[in-house]
Each structure stands twice: as C-alpha cells, then as structure tokens.
Amino acid sequence: MSTKVPQNQDQEIDIFQLSKSIGGFFDRLNRFIFRAIQFFIRNWIAVLILFVLGVVLGFYLDSNKKSFQNQIVVTPNFESVDYLYAKIDLIEAKIISGDADFLKNTVGIQHPEYIRKIEIKPVADVYKFIEDKEQNLELIKLMAEVGEIKKVLEDNVTSKNYTYHTISFVSSEPATEKEVVEPLLNYLNNSAYYNDIQKIGYKNLEKEIAQNDTIISQIDQVLSSLSGGAKSDKLVYNNENLQLNDIIKTKQKLVTEQGKNRFRLITFDKTIKEINSTLNINENKTVNGNLKIILPFVFIFLFVLVSLFFKFYRKQLALSKANQL
C-alpha cells in the first residue's frame, strides 16, 4: 500500500503556511503602528516641546553657522615656494591654537575670529611644468617608472614646482580684499631676504630684456646688410652658410624669450604675486540652512530611543524580580 502524500496536498499546505505568515506579518505591523500612535498620544506634550526646541535651536545655529570659501591664486617667485608653504602652515597653526594676537598684529587680519582654516595647494599644470624644460620632463619620466603618474604629479617634490598655487581659507563672515587679502599678501611679502632678492631679480630681468633688444637690433642690422637693404617681412634666405642660419635661429629664440620675459616682468614686482582672488563662495553642505528641519526630528528620535531603553530595562527588571521569587 502506497504511503506517499499527493503533491497537490503539499502545495496546498505550503500556500496555507505562506498566507498565514503574511497575515501574521501584517498583524504585527498593525500592532506596531498602533503602539507608536499610542506612544505619541501619551507623550504629545514632550514631543511638542522637543519639536519646538529643535526648531528654535535650528534657526539659531543656521543663522550663526555661515561658512564662506575664499581662494587666492598666487605665483611664488625667486624660488620662494618653500617659504610660502611654511608661512601658510604657520598661519594655520596659529588659527588652530587660537592665537588672535598673531593673526591681527603680525599678519594684519582685522577680524581673526572669522578665519576658521587656511591651506595652500598647487595648481597642477604639468604642461607648463615641462614647457621648454627638458630636465623636468625627464624627471617626471624617471619618477613615473617607480610609481603611478598621478601620484608623481601630486607629489610634493613635483607639485611645489608648479607655477601657480591656490591659498584657500574658510571664513564665518564675508571676507574683503582690504581686510583679509591685502594684509595676508603683505605679510607673505614681508621678508628682508626675499625683498633684496626681488629687487635684484627685477633689475636683472630688466637688463636682460634691454640686452636682448640690443642683440635683436644688431641681428636685424646684419640681416639687412646681407639683403642689400631690402625690407620685407616675408624675406627668405636661401643660403648654405650655416652661420647665417644660426643667426636667424638665434633671433627667433631671442624674440620668443623676450615675450616670456615681459610676461615675467609683470609678476616680478612681488616675491609672492597675486594672480586673482575669488571671495565669499557660500559652501553648499547638506546641513547648511537645514538644521531647523533636521534637529526637531533628531530630538524626537532620541526621545523615542531613550523611552524604548527604559521600557526594556523595566521589563527585564520585572522578569528578574519574578525569577527570584
């Protein structure tokens, strides 16, 4: 006689158990919702007080938690990049320690309490870094052989040799050129050693430009004499004389160098030259301006957790006492 249970009957049992489990889940969910409603009805005064307290405190914190990002792009001249980074690190250390006297009297910032942090980072421009500098290109190739190229370009040894660097500082109130940027740059340029170097470097560059102009003028005279006095911008020399070719190449090189020198002359009036500044960028963080909405629900959530904890504790305490009887 066969003892096998029909397959259809097994399926009916499985469906019945599944339906029963689903029904039990919804029953538990309904009980949970009902208890939650009961909890808030019983404690509506405490919940209302916490909600109002959260809104008021949120409004207060939102009005006082302003944060502005400020950036100053500079170029350090005369190999002063390490000096620049050391000065910024010193200012950051003074901000952390709360040394308002140093920031106000030494640096010259009128309201040091508004400055929260300051840092400096290079503006990564690898193309300018290797432009006309074959040794820099070889350096990057050599360093890339022992590591990732991205890490090489961001490494301090490499990045400090970039032309431009960004000084970033966060303020709790809007910053101005007169109250923050100008005093900061004056402080960075207040170095007797680098001031002497700047004066000599500026004069040397002016002499180099004047000398190059003289050489270019002399080359023009030589070329003019060779062309029989003809003046033409499109004059072509078909000459196998290598010296003449070298003269033409020298002039081209000097003209290119003169263009770069005149650009450099613009920045050589300061050791740390400001390129541009962008001030008072309002930081868009998630909690900025939203604390009046977030805090009420945080307070209520903490109140629920504390209430559940005490309920659990009382229940376990009652069970413990009952087991001791």
N, C-alpha and C positions, 0 to 999 in steps of 0.2 A: 504494500500500500504506500503511495507517494506521500511524503511529508513536506514537500516544497510549498512555500507560500506563494500564491499568484503574484506576478509582477505588478499588476494593476493595483492590488491591495497595498503594496509597498509604496507606490507612487501617491496613493490617496493619503497614507499615513504621513509621508514627507510633506505634502501640501498642507495637511492639517496642522502639523507642527510649525511650519513656516508661518501660516496665518496666525497661529496662536502667539508666536514670538513677535510678529509685527504688532499684533493687538496689544501685547504686554508692553512693547516699547512706547506706543502712543499713550498708554495708560500712565506709564512712568513720566512721560513728558508732560502730560496734563497735570499730574500731581506736582511736578517741579514748578511749572508756571504758576499754579495756584498758590504754592508756598511762597514763591517770590513775590506775588501780588500781596499776599498776607503780610510778608515781612515789611514791604514798603508802606503798607497801610498802617501797621503798628508803629513804624518809626518815621512817619512822614515829617514830623517836626525836625528831627535830627537831620534827615535827608535834605529838607528845605534849607536849614541853617548852613549845612556844608555846601550846598549848591550856591547860595548867595555869597558865602565866604570865598569860594573858589572864583566866582565871577569878579568880586571886588579885588581880590589879590591878583587875579589875572590881568585886570585893567591896570593895576598899579605897576606890575612887572613889565607889561607891554610898553607902558609909557616911559619906563626907565631903562629898558633893555635895548637901546638903539645900538646899532653896530654899522660902521662905515669902513669900507675897504679903500685904501689910498695907495697909489703906485707912482713912483718917481723913477724914470729911466735915466741912467747916468752912464758916462763913459769915463773910466779912470785912466788918466794919462801918466806918463813918465814912470811906468812900472809901479803904480801905486795900488794895484788891485788887492794885495795882501793887507796893506794899510787900511783900505776901505772896508774890507770884511772884518778886520779887527775892531774898527771903530763901531760898526753896526752891532757886532757881538757885545761890545761894552755897553752900548745904549740898551740893548735887550736885557743884559744882566742888571742894569740899574732899574729898568722897568719892573722886573721880577722882584727885586729887593725893595721896591717902593721908595727909591731914593729920589724924591721930588726936587730936592735942592740941586742935585747934579743936573737933572733934566732942565730945570728952569734957569739956574745961574750959569752953568757951564755950556750946555747945549743951546739954551736960549728959547726953549719952548714955553710959551706963555701959560698954557694950561696943561701941565704934565699929567694931571689926573685923568685927562681924556684919552691918553695914549695907552692902549692895552698890550700891544706887542709890536715888534718890528723885526724884519728879516730881510735878507738880500739873496737873490738868486741870479745866475747868469741868464742872459737871453741867448739860447742855443742857436747859433748861426754858423754851422760847420762850413758853409760855402765861403763866408768871409774869413773864417779862420784859416782856410788853406789857400785863399786867394793870393797869388803871387808869392806864396811861401812854401816852397817845395819841402823844406825841413818839417813843417807842420803836417803835411800830407804823409811824409814818411813816418812821422811819429804816430799818427793815427793807424797807419797800416801795421806798424810794429806792435802797438798795443792791442789792436784787433786780433792779432794772431793768438793772443793768450786769453782772450775774453770776448764777450758779446760786444758788438759795435755800439749798441745803445748805452751799455754801461760805461764804455770808454768815453763816449761823448758827454755823459753826465758826470764823469769822474771829476773830482776837484782839481786834479792836475791839469785836465784839459779845459774844463768849464771856466776856470778863472782866467784863461787866456782869451776868452771871447771879448768882443769889442764893447758890447752893451750889457748892463746889469740892471736889474729891477729891485729897487728898495720898496718893500711893501710894509705898511703899518696899518693897524686897526685902531679906530678911534670911536669913542662913545658919543661924540658930538661932531658936527661937520667941521672939517679942517679947512684952513685957508692958506694961501701961498705966504702971506705976510707972517702969520702966527706960527706956522709949523715948517713949511718947505724952505723958506729963506733962512731961518735960524739953523735948520738942520744942515743945509748945504754950506753955510758959513762956518759951522763947527767942523764939518768934514774937511774944509779947505784951510782950516786954521792950523797949519803946520809950518814952522820956520824952515825945516829941512826941505819940504816939498815946495814951499814958496820960492826958495832960492833956485831949486831945480827948474821950476816953472818959468821963472824969468830968463834963465839961461837957455832953456829949451825953446822958448818963444823967439828969442833973439837969433838963436842958431837956425831956426826954421826960416825966419825972415831972410837971413843971409843966404841960406841955401836957395831960396826962391829967386833972390836977386842974382845970385851967381849963375843959376840955371838959365835965367832970362838972358844974361850976358852971353853964355855959351851958345844958346839957340840963335841969338842975333849974329854971332860970329859965324856959325854954320850957314845961316842964311846968306851972309856976305860971300862965303866961299862958293856956295851953290850958284849964287847969282853971277859971280865972276866966271864960273865954268860954263854957264848957259849963255854967256855973252850979253848979260844984262836983260835978258827976256824975263818978263813977269807973267807967269801963268800958274794957276792953281793946279792945272792938270798936266804939268810938265813931267815927262817920263825920261829917265836917264837910261839909255841903253849903252852901258859902258861895262867893260870887263874888268875895270880897275876895282880891285877888292877894297882899297882904301876909301874910294868914293861910296861904295855900298855900306861900308862901316859907318861913314859919316851920316848917311841918310838914316840908318838904323839907330844911331846914337841920338839923332834929333827926335825921331819918333818916340824913343824911350824917355827922353827928357820932357817932351810935351805931355806924355801920359803921367809922368811923375809930378810935373808941375800942377796938373789938375788935382791930383791927390793931395799934394802939399797945401794947396789953397783951401781944400776942404779941412785938412788937419789944422790949419791956422785958425779956423773958426772955433775949434774946441780947445786949442792950446792956451787960451786966456785963463783957464782954471785947471787945477790939478784934478778935481772931481767936477766934471762938466755936466750940467743938467741938459738932457735932450728934450724931454717933455714930462709932464705930470698929469695924472688923472686922479681927481679927488672925489671923495664922498660917493662911492659906489655903494648903494644900500645892499647889504648882504641879505639874500633871499634864503634863509633857513626855514626848515619846516615849522619850528615853534615860534618863529618871529611873528609877533602880532596875533598869535592864536592861543596864547596862554589863557585868556579869558574864557575860551571854549574848552580847552583841554583840562585845566585844573579842577573845575567842578566835577567832572566825571572821574578824575583821578581820586579826589577826596571821597566820593561816594563809593568807588570800587574798594578803596582801603577800608572804609567803614564796613562794607559787606564782608571783607576778608576777616576783619577783627571780630565781627559778630559771629561768623561761622566758626572761628577758632574757639571762642568762649563757649559756644554751643557744644562743640565737640568735646571740649575739656569737661564741661558739666556732665555730659552724658557718660564719659569714661569714668569720671569721679563717682557717679552714682552706681555704675556697674562694679567698680572696685569695692565700694562700701557694701553692696549687696552680696558679693562673693565672700566678704569677710564674716558675714552673719552666719 
